[in-house]
Amino acid sequence: MKPTRTAAWDHVQTMAQLADLKEANYRNTLALSAMIELLVEKGILAPDEFHRKAAALEREDAIAANAAESL
C-alpha cells in the first residue's frame, strides 16, 4: 500500500519537530554545562557536590519510576 500524500507530509512534519527538539535539547544542555562550569570556577559549587546531587536525583527518579510501574 502506497502512503498517501497526507501521511507522507505528516511524517515530514514529525521529523521536523524531532529536529527542533534535538536543537532545543542541545541548546539547553550547552547552557546547563556553561552554568555548572561557571559555578565551579567561582567556587560556588564543587564538582563532587554536583555529582552527588545528580546521583541522588537519579536514584529518586528510579524509585519513582518503579513505584509508578507497580500501580
C-alpha positions, 0 to 999 in steps of 0.5 A, a space after each residue: 500500500 502506497 502512503 498517501 500524500 497526507 501521511 507522507 507530509 505528516 511524517 515530514 512534519 514529525 521529523 521536523 519537530 524531532 529536529 527542533 527538539 534535538 536543537 532545543 535539547 542541545 541548546 539547553 544542555 550547552 547552557 546547563 554545562 556553561 552554568 555548572 562550569 561557571 559555578 565551579 570556577 567561582 567556587 560556588 559549587 564543587 564538582 563532587 557536590 554536583 555529582 552527588 546531587 545528580 546521583 541522588 536525583 537519579 536514584 529518586 527518579 528510579 524509585 519513582 519510576 518503579 513505584 509508578 510501574 507497580 500501580 
